[in-house]
Amino acid sequence: MAKIILILFLLFLGFVFPQKSWDLTLNKDGIKVYTRKMDSVAIKEYKVTMQVNVPIDTVLKKVLDIKKLKYWSYRIAESDLVKKINDSTWIFYIHNDVEWPVKDRDHVSKVQLQKRNEVYKVLLTPYNNFVREKKDIVRITKFRGLWTLKKIDSGRTQVTQQLYGDPELNIPPFFINMMIAKAPFYTFKNMKSQLESKAK
């Protein structure tokens, strides 16, 4: 049964993240940000990857520590655990602080953890009706994300995040695409700095 579930999970990922060519948009400080166009929407998807000199379990703990996400992830004002469903599934709430005059955004995610051999996968999908919408904050309902953590050796981890999101409410796609590499780059830069500084 476990193998069947894993196969279905991987097939789902293949459906959610169709295989297309990536363009390297930013390569700096050991962090690479790729983007690619989608067939059905104007907004691009991004993938960011880096290597950190810390064990894989340390990285996983940081990714899943939702209450501290705002201390290293780009422009997050609030991040909370809404509900723990079991030891591998949670509901997260995140409030993004967006520059004026654009309204702030928020979203509710179902977060599912999978492990196979030396690889962790953390899948994020919308869970829109679990938290009431807030005044003057636009609820993002169209997104999907995937963290992949791969053990290189006992002290090194390959970290990858893949994400597509539609911020909705009349933000021009060309403007989003122009800025799309900025947020993941600074998120990964902060993450790497915090992880490796604590490891010293």
Stockholm file with secondary structure:
# STOCKHOLM 1.0

chainA/1-200         MAKIILILFLLFLGFVFPQKSWDLTLNKDGIKVYTRKMDSVAIKEYKVTMQVNVPIDTVLKKVLDIKKLKYWSYRIAESDLVKKINDSTWIFYIHNDVEWPVKDRDHVSKVQLQKRNEVYKVLLTPYNNFVREKKDIVRITKFRGLWTLKKIDSGRTQVTQQLYGDPELNIPPFFINMMIAKAPFYTFKNMKSQLESKAK
#=GR chainA/1-200 SS CHHHHHHHHHHHHHHHSCCCCCEEEEEETTEEEEEECCSSCSSCEEEEEEEESSCHHHHHHHHHCGGGGGGTSTTEEEEEEEEEEETTEEEEEEEECCCTTSCEEEEEEEEEEEEETTEEEEEEEECTTSSCCCTTEEECCEEEEEEEEEEEETTEEEEEEEEEEECCSSCCHHHHHHHTTHHHHHHHHHHHHHHHHHHC
#=GC SS_cons         CHHHHHHHHHHHHHHHSCCCCCEEEEEETTEEEEEECCSSCSSCEEEEEEEESSCHHHHHHHHHCGGGGGGTSTTEEEEEEEEEEETTEEEEEEEECCCTTSCEEEEEEEEEEEEETTEEEEEEEECTTSSCCCTTEEECCEEEEEEEEEEEETTEEEEEEEEEEECCSSCCHHHHHHHTTHHHHHHHHHHHHHHHHHHC
//
